[in-house]
Amino acid sequence: QVQLVESGGGLVQAGDSLRLPCAASGLTFGSYVMGWFRQAPGKEREFVAAGTWSGLSTYYADSVKGRFTISRDNAKNTVYLQVSSLKPEDTAVYYCAADYYSAARLMGKSEYAHWGQGTQVTVSS
């Protein structure tokens, strides 16, 4: 059974940084792509970033490119989303997702089967 548990969210000021861990279990790690999505109040869920467990391939939404970085710690079975230079418009619930690799999933253009419960990030101006 796949389980994804996000943490690390909080209330921060504009310009601050956070690191959001996603602890994963029940995956065949080498075959999976890990994605990060976010949903702001009253808005649809949007793709933020994704990466393969090998770390060889990553992909970012234009809105976060250069500010967010996805990485992983294989020994801890954990994927991280480093969010930097935060803006009030980054306020959202951030979700970790996992599924078997496809180019479409890496680019956030295909559904993911497994989701975490989300972690709230609130950025004040």
N, C-alpha and C positions, 0 to 999 in steps of 0.2 A: 504494500500500500504506500503510495507516494504521499509524503507530508512535506509541506513547505511552511516555515515559520519566519515571518519578518519581525524585525525590531528596529530600534534606533531612531524612531521618529520623535518629534517634539516641537516646541515653540522656539523659534529662532528669529533673529533680526535679519533684515536684508543685508546681503553680503557675507553672511555666515556660511559655514559648511557643516555637513552631517555625513556620517557613513551609515548606510542602511544594510545590515546583514540579512541574508535569507538562508536559514539552515535547512538543508534538504536531506531527506532519507527516502529509501525505497526506489531509488532511481538506478538505472544502468547508466552511470554518469557519462561514459564516453560517447553514448549515443544521443544524448540530450542537448537541447539548446535551452538556456535560461533567459527569460525575458523579464523586463520591468515595465509596468504600466502604471498610470495614475488616473485618478478620477477626482475632479474638483466638484464642489457642490453645484448642482444644476447642469452639469456638463456630462458628455459622454466620456467613457473611458478612452484614454489615448495611450498609444505606444510611446515608450521613453527610450529604451535601449535593450539590446539582447547580445548574448555571447555564447559561444560554445564552451564546453567544459575544458577543451584543450587550450582555450585562450587564443587560438589562432585567428578566430573570426569574431569581430564585434560590429555592431551597427547601432547608430544613434539617430534619434529624431533631430531634425534641423534645429528645433527650439532649444535643445539642450547640448548640442554639439560644442565641444570645447569647455563645457562647464561640468558635465557629468561623466563619470568613468565607471565602467563595469569591470570587475575583477573577480577572481575566485581563489579560495584556499582549499586545495584538494584534500589536504590532511584533515581539515575540519568539515568537509562536505558543505561548504558555505560559499555563497556568491554574495558579493558586495556591490552596492551602488554608492559611489562617492559623489555627493551632490555639493557643488561649490558655487560661490557667487550667487547665492540664492536670491530670488526675486519674489515679491508678493504673489505674482502669478504662478509661482511654483507650488503654492498651497494646494494640497490635495491629499487623498489617501493613496499611498503607494503600495502596489501589489507586485509580488514575485510570482512568476509562472514558469511552468516547465512542460516540455513535450519532446517527442523525438525530433531530431534535427530535420529541418527543411529550409531551403533558402527563403521561402516565403515567411516562415516563422521568424527567421533571423531578422528579417526586415519589418516584422510586425504586421504582416499582411495576411496572416492565417491564424486561426484560432489555436489556443493552447488548452490542453486537457486538464491540467492540474494548476491550482491556484492556492496561494496563501490567504490569510485572513486580512492582511493589509496593515499598514502602519501610517498614522497621521503625521503629516508634515505641515506646519503652519508657519508662514513667514510674515513677520510684521514689518511695516515700512518705517 
